[in-house]
Structure formats: structure tokens, C-alpha cells
Amino acid sequence: MKAQPQASRRLSLRLIYGVSDAKRILRRPSPLDPGEMPPSLREKIKDVFGRALTVTEVVNYILQEVQAKGDEALLKLTERIDGVKLVALEVSKGELEEASQRVDESLLDALRTAADRIRLFHRRASEKGMKSFRGDGLGQLVRPLDRVGIYVPGGTALYPSTVLMAAIPARVAGVREVVLATPPQRDGTIHPLVLAAAQLAKVDRIFKIGGAQAIVALALGTASVPRVDKICGPGNIFVQEAKRRVYGAVDIDAFQGPSEAVIIADDEADPVLCAADLLAQAEHDPLSASILITTSSTLADEVQREAEKQLRDIERQEIAQEALERNGAVVVVSSLEEAIDLANSYAPEHLCLMVRDPEQYLSRISNAGAIFLGESSSHVMGDYIAGPSHVLPTGGTARFSSPLSVHDFLKVTSLVALTEEETKALAPKVATIARAEKLIAHARAVELRLSSSQEASDRKRQG
């Protein structure tokens, strides 16, 4: 029997009093500043590339290699970076068929339920979203993108849920072809659970490529990897930098940073559940942020003790502890109004309202990627099975951006079909504006239509 991990030291979670101190302490680094690279990552880069490089230099090197050498570069980079020697980049039909037989039926059933709920949510969203229309000589055409690329990270954890959350909205939108890229395992295969999720989400093609090289391949295309119109999905700092570099050649969903959750709790909240949700967030990544904002000093103390107790029983204990101590906090404020003010300022990816009658506070929340109402609605439900995509805005970008949805896979084309009478009425005003902007050819283009219309009218009368 596998022994449970034991905490090597006590949990040291920051305790902050008051909104002003919390706003100062909980500031994130600027997305324009990559910050200092961890020593382990610096060593890894030196081992792989033979010299010290910044994240941007690594991505530029990868971009140049893939652009110049295509598949050959992808195979060599996968061997150098991931330590995996591949024979082929694409997952074969045989591998897919074998994978479906290797996944436990209860897991498949859970994935099917998640896929059904995600599909239903996005169908409802599409019914209420952007529509084509025509009227009064104007309109818009709403059409799906032709081909999209989904990136799903690997490494320290498996993410079949991300396959479902990113690929299903694309399918509901009507995207013709969905392509998946994800890092291979040490044996050169993709984990069967990820492949099973890809089949449930009706992904067309799957490639064994990870990191920045996957993003570059999807953006530029190679002999094996088709060029896509948009790239979606989370990833590490190299993936995010690669998305930044290729944006413009293709569209991207967003620049996703480390995951984060804020819990607002009153004096009736269950400290056991609060601690469990903080730990669930923290085990994602050492950079994850787990923050409790509460009006109760008693709850704050109880949650800290409970978090330390529960920490001893999770497998990813070291990751969770580092995340809690590095980016976690318990904040005590005077009122729920102050708690909401702080949450709006922080603009978290996940915001959990573990308070009496959470519905009454909903209208006051302006900045959050997803809001979870009440103790029954854990953000973990949103991670896997609730329905909306778990690909959410991070790093404070919930101030201006939205979760991944069916609308991310649609594009709009404007229509203009003015009648001769409408042009006749509007052209003089167009010419006035155009001449004010010194665009004389613009003015003449509409004035000629007026004169030709008048000449045609005169000929008609004379005839």
C-alpha cells in the first residue's frame, strides 16, 4: 500500500488585515515583465541549448528552427527538450483505438457526462449569442473558423478535462477541423485518458508536440502539421511567449497565467470546505494563487489550521505548500462589501461566494472569470463537469476578457447593400467627411455615383 506523504514543515500562510494592505500585498507582477527565471529553469535551458538564454530567446530560436526545418526541427526539439525520440509526430488511428480500450469504464463514463454537460452549455450559449442578420441594406454574416488548434499541457499532470473544455465549444461553433497538440510521454505515446477525451470531443487530428514548438507549428504549419486559424489552451511561460510571438499570423484565445481562486466567506462558512478549496487550487502549480477573504477572524484561524491538516494527505503536497506560501493568503476585512471591493480589484479567475444568500451579492461583482455561488458550487465542479469552459481569464484580465466560449470560434463579416436612393442621400455627407480628412479620391468615389445616377436619370427622362 502506498504511504501517504507527510508534511515536512509547518504551513506558513500569510494573514492580512484590511483592504488597503491586501491590495498592496496581493499585486501581481506586470504581464509585460516576465520576472526572474527560477534557477531550475535556467539550468534546464543551459542543458538543452548549451548556453544561458531568456524565455524570449528560447522561443525565437524555436520559431526560427521550425520555420526553416519544419518537421525535422519538431522531431529534434522534442528529443532535446522532452527527451523523447519520436518516429512520427501524429497519433495514428491504431493508437486511438488502443487507448479507448485501456481507459477504465468509470473514467470514460465520467468524461462522457462532462462532455455532455459542456456541449449542452455551449449549445445554449450559441442560441443566445451572435447571429447573422440583414435589414435596411446592412447586416452581418456569422461564420465558424475553418481550422483551430487546441494546446493541452502535459508534464506534471494530465488534463483530459482541458481537451473537452477547449475542443467542444469549437465543435459546437461549427469549426471544420479541430487539431490537438500535447506533449508526449517518455515512451513517445499520449496518455490514453487524453486520447479518450479527444475522441469524445471529436478532435480530428492529434500531434505529439509540446511547448513553444507546438504553438509555432500550429501557427506556421509544416509538412505534417496543418496551419490553423486560431490557437487556444493554457501552457507554461514558453507556450505563452510563443503565443505572443505568433499572434497576428494566427489568432489566439488569451495569454493564460497561473491559475487562481478567491473565496469570499462569512462567519457561517465551513472551514473544512474553505481549506479544501484553497488546497484544490494550490495543487495545480507552485505559482497558483489561493486566497480567502473573510469577515471572521475565527474562520481565518480555523481555515489556516484545517489547510495545514489537509495538506498532509494530498499527493502533490510540496507543490500545494509552495503555492500557498508563495501566492496564498487569508485576508480579514470588516464587511462583505469590502470583500467584494477587494475581489473586484483583484479580478480573479475563479471567485467563490461561500456566504449566506450569495445571489444577493452577484450584481455587485464586476470582475471575475467565473463565479461560484454557495458551498455546493465548488470551483472544482467548474474545472471538470459544470458546463462552462474552465479556460478562463487569469492575472487580472477578467477586468476586460471572458472565458473561452463558442463565440471564440466564430467570425463576423459585415454586409453593406445600400440602395441607389440611400447612396444618393448619404453620399454628400460622406464626401464632406472625406474632404475634411484630405482623402479626395474617397470623396470623388461617391460624388461620381451621384453624377452617374443623375445622368442615368436624365437619359431616362429624355428617352
VENHUUR-V126271 format. One record per helix or strand. SS is the DSSP state (h for helix, s for strand). FROM is the first residue (numbers start at 1). LEN is the number of residues. Records with the same first field share a line. If there is no record, write none. Layout:
SS = FROM-LEN + FROM-LEN
//
This chain:
s = 15-3 + 90-1 + 133-3 + 138-7 + 147-6 + 177-6 + 205-3 + 230-3 + 247-1 + 250-3 + 260-6 + 289-6 + 329-4 + 350-5 + 370-4 + 410-7
h = 19-7 + 39-11 + 55-15 + 71-12 + 93-10 + 105-24 + 160-14 + 192-9 + 211-10 + 237-10 + 271-12 + 297-15 + 317-11 + 336-11 + 358-7 + 379-6 + 397-3 + 406-4 + 420-17 + 440-23
//
